[in-house]
Amino acid sequence: MAEVKIETNRDFEKALRGFKLQCKREGIIKRCRERQYYTKPSQKRREKAKNKKR
């Protein structure tokens, strides 16, 4: 889980930037977008096979 502790002398904008970077590294945003809509298992297999050809 992404977590950023803000110290008294640290700028909030820098902390927010660090939090976004951690979320990107952990793939949290990507997983949320994938799970936003239901995708049938057959569709997932087709997409996986399509990406594998590339």
PDB file of N, CA, C and O in Angstrom, chain B, residues numbered from 101:
ATOM      1  N   MET B 101       0.837  -1.171   0.000  1.00  0.00           N
ATOM      2  CA  MET B 101       0.000   0.000   0.000  1.00  0.00           C
ATOM      3  C   MET B 101       0.889   1.243   0.000  1.00  0.00           C
ATOM      4  O   MET B 101       1.845   1.332   0.770  1.00  0.00           O
ATOM      5  N   ALA B 102       0.573   2.175  -0.848  1.00  0.00           N
ATOM      6  CA  ALA B 102       1.362   3.403  -0.967  1.00  0.00           C
ATOM      7  C   ALA B 102       1.121   4.287   0.255  1.00  0.00           C
ATOM      8  O   ALA B 102      -0.009   4.456   0.711  1.00  0.00           O
ATOM      9  N   GLU B 103       2.203   4.836   0.761  1.00  0.00           N
ATOM     10  CA  GLU B 103       2.100   5.674   1.959  1.00  0.00           C
ATOM     11  C   GLU B 103       3.215   6.711   1.937  1.00  0.00           C
ATOM     12  O   GLU B 103       4.366   6.396   1.634  1.00  0.00           O
ATOM     13  N   VAL B 104       2.861   7.944   2.260  1.00  0.00           N
ATOM     14  CA  VAL B 104       3.844   9.015   2.329  1.00  0.00           C
ATOM     15  C   VAL B 104       3.623   9.757   3.636  1.00  0.00           C
ATOM     16  O   VAL B 104       2.507  10.180   3.935  1.00  0.00           O
ATOM     17  N   LYS B 105       4.666   9.911   4.400  1.00  0.00           N
ATOM     18  CA  LYS B 105       4.585  10.668   5.645  1.00  0.00           C
ATOM     19  C   LYS B 105       5.112  12.068   5.399  1.00  0.00           C
ATOM     20  O   LYS B 105       6.207  12.252   4.867  1.00  0.00           O
ATOM     21  N   ILE B 106       4.320  13.051   5.791  1.00  0.00           N
ATOM     22  CA  ILE B 106       4.709  14.444   5.575  1.00  0.00           C
ATOM     23  C   ILE B 106       5.373  14.973   6.841  1.00  0.00           C
ATOM     24  O   ILE B 106       4.785  14.965   7.923  1.00  0.00           O
ATOM     25  N   GLU B 107       6.591  15.424   6.682  1.00  0.00           N
ATOM     26  CA  GLU B 107       7.305  16.024   7.803  1.00  0.00           C
ATOM     27  C   GLU B 107       6.915  17.492   7.899  1.00  0.00           C
ATOM     28  O   GLU B 107       6.306  18.031   6.974  1.00  0.00           O
ATOM     29  N   THR B 108       7.252  18.136   8.987  1.00  0.00           N
ATOM     30  CA  THR B 108       6.846  19.528   9.198  1.00  0.00           C
ATOM     31  C   THR B 108       7.461  20.478   8.183  1.00  0.00           C
ATOM     32  O   THR B 108       6.837  21.477   7.826  1.00  0.00           O
ATOM     33  N   ASN B 109       8.643  20.197   7.720  1.00  0.00           N
ATOM     34  CA  ASN B 109       9.305  21.111   6.790  1.00  0.00           C
ATOM     35  C   ASN B 109       9.176  20.677   5.326  1.00  0.00           C
ATOM     36  O   ASN B 109       9.797  21.281   4.451  1.00  0.00           O
ATOM     37  N   ARG B 110       8.374  19.633   5.047  1.00  0.00           N
ATOM     38  CA  ARG B 110       8.235  19.124   3.682  1.00  0.00           C
ATOM     39  C   ARG B 110       7.011  19.738   3.003  1.00  0.00           C
ATOM     40  O   ARG B 110       5.953  19.884   3.616  1.00  0.00           O
ATOM     41  N   ASP B 111       7.168  20.086   1.753  1.00  0.00           N
ATOM     42  CA  ASP B 111       6.097  20.693   0.978  1.00  0.00           C
ATOM     43  C   ASP B 111       5.037  19.639   0.633  1.00  0.00           C
ATOM     44  O   ASP B 111       5.372  18.505   0.289  1.00  0.00           O
ATOM     45  N   PHE B 112       3.774  20.016   0.727  1.00  0.00           N
ATOM     46  CA  PHE B 112       2.681  19.099   0.437  1.00  0.00           C
ATOM     47  C   PHE B 112       2.703  18.656  -1.028  1.00  0.00           C
ATOM     48  O   PHE B 112       2.437  17.491  -1.322  1.00  0.00           O
ATOM     49  N   GLU B 113       3.011  19.556  -1.933  1.00  0.00           N
ATOM     50  CA  GLU B 113       3.037  19.231  -3.365  1.00  0.00           C
ATOM     51  C   GLU B 113       4.070  18.148  -3.664  1.00  0.00           C
ATOM     52  O   GLU B 113       3.822  17.258  -4.477  1.00  0.00           O
ATOM     53  N   LYS B 114       5.221  18.223  -3.012  1.00  0.00           N
ATOM     54  CA  LYS B 114       6.255  17.202  -3.205  1.00  0.00           C
ATOM     55  C   LYS B 114       5.795  15.863  -2.647  1.00  0.00           C
ATOM     56  O   LYS B 114       6.066  14.817  -3.236  1.00  0.00           O
ATOM     57  N   ALA B 115       5.099  15.893  -1.513  1.00  0.00           N
ATOM     58  CA  ALA B 115       4.590  14.661  -0.921  1.00  0.00           C
ATOM     59  C   ALA B 115       3.539  14.028  -1.833  1.00  0.00           C
ATOM     60  O   ALA B 115       3.518  12.810  -2.010  1.00  0.00           O
ATOM     61  N   LEU B 116       2.673  14.853  -2.407  1.00  0.00           N
ATOM     62  CA  LEU B 116       1.652  14.349  -3.319  1.00  0.00           C
ATOM     63  C   LEU B 116       2.292  13.739  -4.559  1.00  0.00           C
ATOM     64  O   LEU B 116       1.851  12.692  -5.033  1.00  0.00           O
ATOM     65  N   ARG B 117       3.313  14.373  -5.081  1.00  0.00           N
ATOM     66  CA  ARG B 117       4.036  13.858  -6.237  1.00  0.00           C
ATOM     67  C   ARG B 117       4.663  12.501  -5.908  1.00  0.00           C
ATOM     68  O   ARG B 117       4.630  11.581  -6.725  1.00  0.00           O
ATOM     69  N   GLY B 118       5.232  12.385  -4.709  1.00  0.00           N
ATOM     70  CA  GLY B 118       5.828  11.123  -4.285  1.00  0.00           C
ATOM     71  C   GLY B 118       4.785  10.026  -4.138  1.00  0.00           C
ATOM     72  O   GLY B 118       5.041   8.868  -4.472  1.00  0.00           O
ATOM     73  N   PHE B 119       3.605  10.393  -3.636  1.00  0.00           N
ATOM     74  CA  PHE B 119       2.523   9.424  -3.487  1.00  0.00           C
ATOM     75  C   PHE B 119       2.058   8.918  -4.849  1.00  0.00           C
ATOM     76  O   PHE B 119       1.839   7.720  -5.027  1.00  0.00           O
ATOM     77  N   LYS B 120       1.908   9.828  -5.807  1.00  0.00           N
ATOM     78  CA  LYS B 120       1.492   9.436  -7.154  1.00  0.00           C
ATOM     79  C   LYS B 120       2.522   8.505  -7.788  1.00  0.00           C
ATOM     80  O   LYS B 120       2.160   7.553  -8.478  1.00  0.00           O
ATOM     81  N   LEU B 121       3.790   8.776  -7.557  1.00  0.00           N
ATOM     82  CA  LEU B 121       4.863   7.943  -8.093  1.00  0.00           C
ATOM     83  C   LEU B 121       4.808   6.545  -7.490  1.00  0.00           C
ATOM     84  O   LEU B 121       4.983   5.555  -8.202  1.00  0.00           O
ATOM     85  N   GLN B 122       4.569   6.458  -6.193  1.00  0.00           N
ATOM     86  CA  GLN B 122       4.463   5.154  -5.539  1.00  0.00           C
ATOM     87  C   GLN B 122       3.271   4.369  -6.080  1.00  0.00           C
ATOM     88  O   GLN B 122       3.369   3.163  -6.309  1.00  0.00           O
ATOM     89  N   CYS B 123       2.144   5.054  -6.283  1.00  0.00           N
ATOM     90  CA  CYS B 123       0.957   4.396  -6.840  1.00  0.00           C
ATOM     91  C   CYS B 123       1.242   3.860  -8.234  1.00  0.00           C
ATOM     92  O   CYS B 123       0.801   2.766  -8.584  1.00  0.00           O
ATOM     93  N   LYS B 124       1.969   4.616  -9.020  1.00  0.00           N
ATOM     94  CA  LYS B 124       2.303   4.192 -10.378  1.00  0.00           C
ATOM     95  C   LYS B 124       3.207   2.965 -10.341  1.00  0.00           C
ATOM     96  O   LYS B 124       3.000   2.023 -11.106  1.00  0.00           O
ATOM     97  N   ARG B 125       4.200   2.964  -9.467  1.00  0.00           N
ATOM     98  CA  ARG B 125       5.126   1.838  -9.365  1.00  0.00           C
ATOM     99  C   ARG B 125       4.420   0.562  -8.931  1.00  0.00           C
ATOM    100  O   ARG B 125       4.732  -0.523  -9.422  1.00  0.00           O
ATOM    101  N   GLU B 126       3.463   0.690  -8.007  1.00  0.00           N
ATOM    102  CA  GLU B 126       2.743  -0.478  -7.509  1.00  0.00           C
ATOM    103  C   GLU B 126       1.634  -0.931  -8.446  1.00  0.00           C
ATOM    104  O   GLU B 126       1.086  -2.022  -8.282  1.00  0.00           O
ATOM    105  N   GLY B 127       1.300  -0.102  -9.427  1.00  0.00           N
ATOM    106  CA  GLY B 127       0.280  -0.477 -10.397  1.00  0.00           C
ATOM    107  C   GLY B 127      -1.144  -0.324  -9.888  1.00  0.00           C
ATOM    108  O   GLY B 127      -2.056  -0.969 -10.406  1.00  0.00           O
ATOM    109  N   ILE B 128      -1.348   0.511  -8.890  1.00  0.00           N
ATOM    110  CA  ILE B 128      -2.666   0.682  -8.294  1.00  0.00           C
ATOM    111  C   ILE B 128      -3.645   1.307  -9.285  1.00  0.00           C
ATOM    112  O   ILE B 128      -4.778   0.841  -9.413  1.00  0.00           O
ATOM    113  N   ILE B 129      -3.226   2.341  -9.975  1.00  0.00           N
ATOM    114  CA  ILE B 129      -4.096   3.032 -10.918  1.00  0.00           C
ATOM    115  C   ILE B 129      -4.465   2.099 -12.072  1.00  0.00           C
ATOM    116  O   ILE B 129      -5.618   2.065 -12.501  1.00  0.00           O
ATOM    117  N   LYS B 130      -3.503   1.359 -12.563  1.00  0.00           N
ATOM    118  CA  LYS B 130      -3.748   0.440 -13.676  1.00  0.00           C
ATOM    119  C   LYS B 130      -4.776  -0.618 -13.282  1.00  0.00           C
ATOM    120  O   LYS B 130      -5.687  -0.915 -14.054  1.00  0.00           O
ATOM    121  N   ARG B 131      -4.634  -1.189 -12.081  1.00  0.00           N
ATOM    122  CA  ARG B 131      -5.584  -2.201 -11.623  1.00  0.00           C
ATOM    123  C   ARG B 131      -6.981  -1.631 -11.458  1.00  0.00           C
ATOM    124  O   ARG B 131      -7.967  -2.292 -11.782  1.00  0.00           O
ATOM    125  N   CYS B 132      -7.068  -0.415 -10.959  1.00  0.00           N
ATOM    126  CA  CYS B 132      -8.381   0.223 -10.791  1.00  0.00           C
ATOM    127  C   CYS B 132      -9.055   0.435 -12.135  1.00  0.00           C
ATOM    128  O   CYS B 132     -10.257   0.204 -12.269  1.00  0.00           O
ATOM    129  N   ARG B 133      -8.306   0.865 -13.115  1.00  0.00           N
ATOM    130  CA  ARG B 133      -8.884   1.082 -14.446  1.00  0.00           C
ATOM    131  C   ARG B 133      -9.298  -0.233 -15.087  1.00  0.00           C
ATOM    132  O   ARG B 133     -10.314  -0.295 -15.778  1.00  0.00           O
ATOM    133  N   GLU B 134      -8.514  -1.289 -14.863  1.00  0.00           N
ATOM    134  CA  GLU B 134      -8.876  -2.595 -15.410  1.00  0.00           C
ATOM    135  C   GLU B 134     -10.153  -3.118 -14.773  1.00  0.00           C
ATOM    136  O   GLU B 134     -10.968  -3.753 -15.444  1.00  0.00           O
ATOM    137  N   ARG B 135     -10.333  -2.859 -13.493  1.00  0.00           N
ATOM    138  CA  ARG B 135     -11.488  -3.381 -12.757  1.00  0.00           C
ATOM    139  C   ARG B 135     -12.692  -2.446 -12.792  1.00  0.00           C
ATOM    140  O   ARG B 135     -13.727  -2.746 -12.198  1.00  0.00           O
ATOM    141  N   GLN B 136     -12.567  -1.341 -13.467  1.00  0.00           N
ATOM    142  CA  GLN B 136     -13.664  -0.380 -13.536  1.00  0.00           C
ATOM    143  C   GLN B 136     -14.881  -0.997 -14.223  1.00  0.00           C
ATOM    144  O   GLN B 136     -16.018  -0.757 -13.819  1.00  0.00           O
ATOM    145  N   TYR B 137     -14.635  -1.787 -15.256  1.00  0.00           N
ATOM    146  CA  TYR B 137     -15.707  -2.450 -15.991  1.00  0.00           C
ATOM    147  C   TYR B 137     -15.417  -3.940 -16.022  1.00  0.00           C
ATOM    148  O   TYR B 137     -14.259  -4.358 -16.006  1.00  0.00           O
ATOM    149  N   TYR B 138     -16.467  -4.729 -16.066  1.00  0.00           N
ATOM    150  CA  TYR B 138     -16.302  -6.172 -16.130  1.00  0.00           C
ATOM    151  C   TYR B 138     -15.841  -6.574 -17.517  1.00  0.00           C
ATOM    152  O   TYR B 138     -16.388  -6.111 -18.518  1.00  0.00           O
ATOM    153  N   THR B 139     -14.848  -7.425 -17.577  1.00  0.00           N
ATOM    154  CA  THR B 139     -14.358  -7.969 -18.840  1.00  0.00           C
ATOM    155  C   THR B 139     -14.512  -9.484 -18.788  1.00  0.00           C
ATOM    156  O   THR B 139     -14.024 -10.142 -17.870  1.00  0.00           O
ATOM    157  N   LYS B 140     -15.191 -10.016 -19.780  1.00  0.00           N
ATOM    158  CA  LYS B 140     -15.410 -11.453 -19.812  1.00  0.00           C
ATOM    159  C   LYS B 140     -14.075 -12.176 -19.946  1.00  0.00           C
ATOM    160  O   LYS B 140     -13.151 -11.656 -20.572  1.00  0.00           O
ATOM    161  N   PRO B 141     -13.964 -13.376 -19.362  1.00  0.00           N
ATOM    162  CA  PRO B 141     -12.712 -14.130 -19.449  1.00  0.00           C
ATOM    163  C   PRO B 141     -12.277 -14.392 -20.893  1.00  0.00           C
ATOM    164  O   PRO B 141     -11.084 -14.355 -21.195  1.00  0.00           O
ATOM    165  N   SER B 142     -13.232 -14.655 -21.782  1.00  0.00           N
ATOM    166  CA  SER B 142     -12.870 -14.897 -23.178  1.00  0.00           C
ATOM    167  C   SER B 142     -12.246 -13.650 -23.805  1.00  0.00           C
ATOM    168  O   SER B 142     -11.318 -13.751 -24.608  1.00  0.00           O
ATOM    169  N   GLN B 143     -12.760 -12.476 -23.435  1.00  0.00           N
ATOM    170  CA  GLN B 143     -12.216 -11.223 -23.954  1.00  0.00           C
ATOM    171  C   GLN B 143     -10.791 -11.002 -23.430  1.00  0.00           C
ATOM    172  O   GLN B 143      -9.920 -10.526 -24.157  1.00  0.00           O
ATOM    173  N   LYS B 144     -10.570 -11.352 -22.170  1.00  0.00           N
ATOM    174  CA  LYS B 144      -9.231 -11.220 -21.589  1.00  0.00           C
ATOM    175  C   LYS B 144      -8.233 -12.112 -22.332  1.00  0.00           C
ATOM    176  O   LYS B 144      -7.109 -11.696 -22.613  1.00  0.00           O
ATOM    177  N   ARG B 145      -8.654 -13.345 -22.648  1.00  0.00           N
ATOM    178  CA  ARG B 145      -7.773 -14.263 -23.378  1.00  0.00           C
ATOM    179  C   ARG B 145      -7.453 -13.720 -24.762  1.00  0.00           C
ATOM    180  O   ARG B 145      -6.311 -13.801 -25.214  1.00  0.00           O
ATOM    181  N   ARG B 146      -8.467 -13.163 -25.442  1.00  0.00           N
ATOM    182  CA  ARG B 146      -8.243 -12.598 -26.776  1.00  0.00           C
ATOM    183  C   ARG B 146      -7.246 -11.447 -26.723  1.00  0.00           C
ATOM    184  O   ARG B 146      -6.345 -11.362 -27.558  1.00  0.00           O
ATOM    185  N   GLU B 147      -7.407 -10.565 -25.746  1.00  0.00           N
ATOM    186  CA  GLU B 147      -6.495  -9.424 -25.612  1.00  0.00           C
ATOM    187  C   GLU B 147      -5.080  -9.887 -25.285  1.00  0.00           C
ATOM    188  O   GLU B 147      -4.104  -9.335 -25.792  1.00  0.00           O
ATOM    189  N   LYS B 148      -4.979 -10.902 -24.436  1.00  0.00           N
ATOM    190  CA  LYS B 148      -3.668 -11.422 -24.069  1.00  0.00           C
ATOM    191  C   LYS B 148      -2.967 -12.031 -25.286  1.00  0.00           C
ATOM    192  O   LYS B 148      -1.771 -11.820 -25.486  1.00  0.00           O
ATOM    193  N   ALA B 149      -3.719 -12.792 -26.103  1.00  0.00           N
ATOM    194  CA  ALA B 149      -3.151 -13.401 -27.307  1.00  0.00           C
ATOM    195  C   ALA B 149      -2.762 -12.321 -28.311  1.00  0.00           C
ATOM    196  O   ALA B 149      -1.734 -12.432 -28.980  1.00  0.00           O
ATOM    197  N   LYS B 150      -3.575 -11.287 -28.416  1.00  0.00           N
ATOM    198  CA  LYS B 150      -3.284 -10.182 -29.338  1.00  0.00           C
ATOM    199  C   LYS B 150      -2.003  -9.464 -28.947  1.00  0.00           C
ATOM    200  O   LYS B 150      -1.180  -9.146 -29.805  1.00  0.00           O
ATOM    201  N   ASN B 151      -1.828  -9.206 -27.640  1.00  0.00           N
ATOM    202  CA  ASN B 151      -0.619  -8.520 -27.156  1.00  0.00           C
ATOM    203  C   ASN B 151       0.616  -9.405 -27.274  1.00  0.00           C
ATOM    204  O   ASN B 151       1.729  -8.902 -27.430  1.00  0.00           O
ATOM    205  N   LYS B 152       0.427 -10.702 -27.201  1.00  0.00           N
ATOM    206  CA  LYS B 152       1.553 -11.632 -27.288  1.00  0.00           C
ATOM    207  C   LYS B 152       2.134 -11.658 -28.706  1.00  0.00           C
ATOM    208  O   LYS B 152       3.337 -11.849 -28.882  1.00  0.00           O
ATOM    209  N   LYS B 153       1.268 -11.464 -29.724  1.00  0.00           N
ATOM    210  CA  LYS B 153       1.712 -11.471 -31.121  1.00  0.00           C
ATOM    211  C   LYS B 153       2.621 -10.284 -31.415  1.00  0.00           C
ATOM    212  O   LYS B 153       3.523 -10.396 -32.244  1.00  0.00           O
ATOM    213  N   ARG B 154       2.408  -9.185 -30.772  1.00  0.00           N
ATOM    214  CA  ARG B 154       3.159  -7.967 -31.046  1.00  0.00           C
ATOM    215  C   ARG B 154       4.577  -8.060 -30.668  1.00  0.00           C
ATOM    216  O   ARG B 154       5.328  -7.100 -30.845  1.00  0.00           O
TER     217      ARG B 154
END
